[in-house]
Amino acid sequence: MSLTMAEPKKPKTNKGDRNASRHVQPRKSFHASQELFDALQTYQDSLKPTPNDSECLRTALEEFLEKRGFWPPKGSK
């Protein structure tokens, strides 16, 4: 007769808790033209290693804001 132990149960999460955020970092979403998305994809494909969408957009936004004097935030290191 072979005995096996049951897998330990995973702790329950509050999936139904609407006050709990699934995301650690703030998020924004937007719409853009197909041409802009195509250009982004072409740019990403040209890089090695290929960055994901978030990394690429974060960098582009930081560079855009830096050129206009809004990045980095005042008082940051």
GROMACS elastic network, one bead per residue, 0.5 to 0.9 nm:
[ bonds ]
;  ai    aj funct       b0    kb
    5     8     6  0.86847   500
    6     9     6  0.86030   500
    7    10     6  0.89092   500
    9    12     6  0.86446   500
   10    13     6  0.89440   500
   12    15     6  0.86008   500
   13    16     6  0.84891   500
   13    17     6  0.89370   500
   14    17     6  0.52554   500
   14    18     6  0.87209   500
   14    20     6  0.78919   500
   15    18     6  0.79076   500
   15    20     6  0.83554   500
   16    19     6  0.88942   500
   16    20     6  0.87110   500
   17    20     6  0.56728   500
   17    21     6  0.87196   500
   18    21     6  0.75750   500
   20    23     6  0.89268   500
   21    24     6  0.71353   500
   23    26     6  0.70688   500
   23    27     6  0.79600   500
   32    35     6  0.82178   500
   32    36     6  0.64252   500
   32    37     6  0.70101   500
   33    36     6  0.52992   500
   33    37     6  0.65694   500
   33    38     6  0.87164   500
   34    37     6  0.50926   500
   34    38     6  0.60447   500
   34    39     6  0.85701   500
   35    38     6  0.50071   500
   35    39     6  0.61449   500
   35    40     6  0.86029   500
   36    39     6  0.51082   500
   36    40     6  0.62117   500
   36    41     6  0.86676   500
   37    40     6  0.50153   500
   37    41     6  0.61891   500
   37    42     6  0.86251   500
   38    41     6  0.50933   500
   38    42     6  0.61579   500
   38    43     6  0.85927   500
   39    42     6  0.50674   500
   39    43     6  0.61343   500
   39    44     6  0.86019   500
   40    43     6  0.51029   500
   40    44     6  0.61446   500
   40    45     6  0.85695   500
   40    53     6  0.84325   500
   40    56     6  0.82128   500
   40    57     6  0.86692   500
   41    44     6  0.50741   500
   41    45     6  0.60503   500
   41    46     6  0.86349   500
   41    53     6  0.85733   500
   42    45     6  0.51438   500
   42    46     6  0.63672   500
   43    46     6  0.52300   500
   43    47     6  0.68919   500
   44    47     6  0.54746   500
   44    48     6  0.83913   500
   44    49     6  0.89171   500
   44    50     6  0.57025   500
   44    51     6  0.63123   500
   44    52     6  0.77730   500
   44    53     6  0.81196   500
   44    56     6  0.73963   500
   45    48     6  0.77700   500
   45    49     6  0.88747   500
   45    50     6  0.61765   500
   45    51     6  0.85774   500
   46    49     6  0.89759   500
   46    50     6  0.75335   500
   47    50     6  0.51082   500
   47    51     6  0.73751   500
   48    51     6  0.78660   500
   51    54     6  0.80064   500
   51    55     6  0.59388   500
   51    56     6  0.60714   500
   52    55     6  0.54754   500
   52    56     6  0.62966   500
   52    57     6  0.87092   500
   53    56     6  0.52168   500
   53    57     6  0.60587   500
   53    58     6  0.84254   500
   54    57     6  0.52438   500
   54    58     6  0.59040   500
   54    59     6  0.85007   500
   55    58     6  0.51760   500
   55    59     6  0.61821   500
   55    60     6  0.86314   500
   56    59     6  0.53180   500
   56    60     6  0.62453   500
   56    61     6  0.86677   500
   57    60     6  0.50390   500
   57    61     6  0.60278   500
   57    62     6  0.84963   500
   58    61     6  0.51833   500
   58    62     6  0.61202   500
   58    63     6  0.86368   500
   59    62     6  0.51099   500
   59    63     6  0.61637   500
   59    64     6  0.85534   500
   60    63     6  0.51953   500
   60    64     6  0.61117   500
   60    65     6  0.86391   500
   61    64     6  0.50326   500
   61    65     6  0.61105   500
   61    66     6  0.84188   500
   62    65     6  0.52042   500
   62    66     6  0.59275   500
   62    67     6  0.86458   500
   62    70     6  0.87429   500
   62    71     6  0.63996   500
   62    72     6  0.78534   500
   63    66     6  0.50126   500
   63    67     6  0.62465   500
   63    68     6  0.87955   500
   63    71     6  0.78746   500
   64    67     6  0.54691   500
   64    68     6  0.67516   500
   64    70     6  0.87599   500
   64    71     6  0.84604   500
   65    68     6  0.51966   500
   65    69     6  0.62625   500
   65    70     6  0.50371   500
   65    71     6  0.52307   500
   65    72     6  0.80684   500
   66    69     6  0.50631   500
   66    70     6  0.55671   500
   66    72     6  0.66077   500
   67    70     6  0.77170   500
   67    71     6  0.79199   500
   68    71     6  0.77935   500
   69    72     6  0.79127   500
   69    73     6  0.89621   500
   70    73     6  0.63589   500
   70    74     6  0.81330   500
   71    74     6  0.77921   500
   72    75     6  0.84687   500
   72    76     6  0.67746   500
   72    77     6  0.83729   500
   73    76     6  0.57794   500
   73    77     6  0.88576   500
   74    77     6  0.87050   500
